[in-house]
Every structure is written in C-alpha cells, then in structure tokens.
Amino acid sequence: MSELDAQIPTAYDPFAEANAEDAGAGSSKEYVHIRIQQRNGRKSLTTVQGLKKEFSYNKILKDLKKEFCCNGTVVQDPEQGQVIQLQGDQRKNVSTFLVQAGIVKKEHIKIHGF
C-alpha cells in the first residue's frame, strides 16, 4: 500500500510560476505606457503615462515639444496621476527620446495603438 500512496499525483498548477512572476513584476517594474488616441479625422493625440514621480513633467514636456515641433500639455488624471499629452502620432519619437535621455530603459516602455 505504501507504493500506491507514493504514486498518487499531487495537484499541479501550470500557471503558478506565471502568477508569481506577474505579482513580482508589478511591484519591481513600472512600465511607461505610450498610447495614441484618435481625435477627429486624421488628428491624433499621444499620451505618456507611468513616469516616475521624481521627474519634472513640465521640463520633459518642454524638451519633447522642442524636439518634435508639436504642442502638448500635462494633464492631472485621478487614476493614472500626471499624463503627458502631445499632438500627433509621436509614439516612436517619444520612446526613443526617453531612452536616449536616460529617463527610462527600453524594456520598461510599452507602446500601445494600431
């Protein structure tokens, strides 16, 4: 009978590792999300959220506006905190700028949109 008890498989959760990684990733890695929102017709809006609180959003915005020749603003959102909004589709430009300026590492950037 002891051999039979040893052969009974225990419950195995194949997603246990993935759930553990997700729980750890949320606290250790903070992603910067770069999204695009469609306005009217061809007009669009690029939003940047998830930057660390110690950065000056207004200084980053000023440099982004000068670099890409577009207008923008910093909006206070109740859920996401401060969000940078830029005119036009600037997703790739913003991601390369943030990496080159040393603000965010490339693996911490998520680009959303079509």
Stockholm file with secondary structure:
# STOCKHOLM 1.0

chainA/1-114         MSELDAQIPTAYDPFAEANAEDAGAGSSKEYVHIRIQQRNGRKSLTTVQGLKKEFSYNKILKDLKKEFCCNGTVVQDPEQGQVIQLQGDQRKNVSTFLVQAGIVKKEHIKIHGF
#=GR chainA/1-114 SS CHHHHHHSCCCCCTTHHHHHHHHHHHHHCCCEEEEEEECSTTCEEEEEECCCTTSCHHHHHHHHHHHHTCCEEEEEETTTEEEEEEESCCHHHHHHHHHHTTSSCGGGEEECCC
#=GC SS_cons         CHHHHHHSCCCCCTTHHHHHHHHHHHHHCCCEEEEEEECSTTCEEEEEECCCTTSCHHHHHHHHHHHHTCCEEEEEETTTEEEEEEESCCHHHHHHHHHHTTSSCGGGEEECCC
//
